[in-house]
Amino acid sequence: MAYGLKIVMELQCKDDDEQDNETEMLTSYLGDRLVDNADPNRLMQSLAEALIEMESEDIFKLNAETIH
């Protein structure tokens, strides 16, 4: 089964060393997957699905909450 995804999102981005490190780790992982012959289209689909799932789970709000 095939289907299309269209993603529109607005993010409050930061330009700092911590963000650069996160980007480097993610791109390194993706590069490793490509070296292992992963299908680039499947990688893009996985990234899109992960973003959608993170937004729908409200992970950003959960990460900001403090549990006592």
C-alpha positions as CSV (number, residue, x, y, z in Angstrom):
1,M,0.0,0.0,0.0
2,A,1.3,3.5,-0.8
3,Y,0.1,6.8,0.5
4,G,1.3,10.4,0.4
5,L,2.3,12.6,3.4
6,K,2.3,16.4,3.5
7,I,3.8,17.9,6.5
8,V,3.4,21.6,7.5
9,M,4.8,22.6,10.8
10,E,6.1,25.6,12.6
11,L,9.0,25.1,15.0
12,Q,10.7,27.5,17.4
13,C,14.3,26.8,16.3
14,K,17.5,27.5,18.2
15,D,20.9,28.2,16.8
16,D,23.4,27.0,19.4
17,D,26.0,24.3,20.1
18,E,23.5,21.9,21.6
19,Q,21.3,22.0,18.5
20,D,24.3,21.6,16.3
21,N,25.3,18.4,18.2
22,E,21.7,17.0,17.9
23,T,21.8,17.7,14.1
24,E,25.2,16.1,13.8
25,M,24.1,12.9,15.6
26,L,21.0,12.6,13.5
27,T,22.8,13.2,10.2
28,S,25.5,10.8,11.2
29,Y,22.9,8.1,11.9
30,L,21.2,8.7,8.6
31,G,24.5,8.6,6.8
32,D,25.3,5.3,8.5
33,R,21.9,3.9,7.3
34,L,22.6,5.0,3.8
35,V,26.0,3.3,3.9
36,D,24.2,0.2,5.0
37,N,22.1,0.5,1.8
38,A,18.9,1.8,3.4
39,D,16.4,3.1,0.9
40,P,16.6,7.0,1.0
41,N,12.8,7.2,0.5
42,R,12.2,4.9,3.4
43,L,14.5,7.0,5.6
44,M,12.5,10.2,4.6
45,Q,9.2,8.4,5.3
46,S,10.5,7.3,8.7
47,L,11.6,10.8,9.6
48,A,8.2,12.2,8.5
49,E,6.3,9.6,10.5
50,A,8.5,10.2,13.6
51,L,7.8,14.0,13.4
52,I,4.1,13.4,13.1
53,E,4.1,10.9,16.0
54,M,6.1,13.3,18.2
55,E,3.7,16.1,17.5
56,S,0.6,14.0,18.0
57,E,2.0,12.6,21.3
58,D,2.8,16.1,22.5
59,I,6.2,15.0,23.4
60,F,7.4,18.6,23.6
61,K,5.0,19.4,26.3
62,L,5.8,16.2,28.2
63,N,9.5,17.0,28.1
64,A,8.8,20.4,29.7
65,E,6.7,19.0,32.6
66,T,8.4,18.3,35.9
67,I,7.4,15.2,37.8
68,H,7.8,15.4,41.6
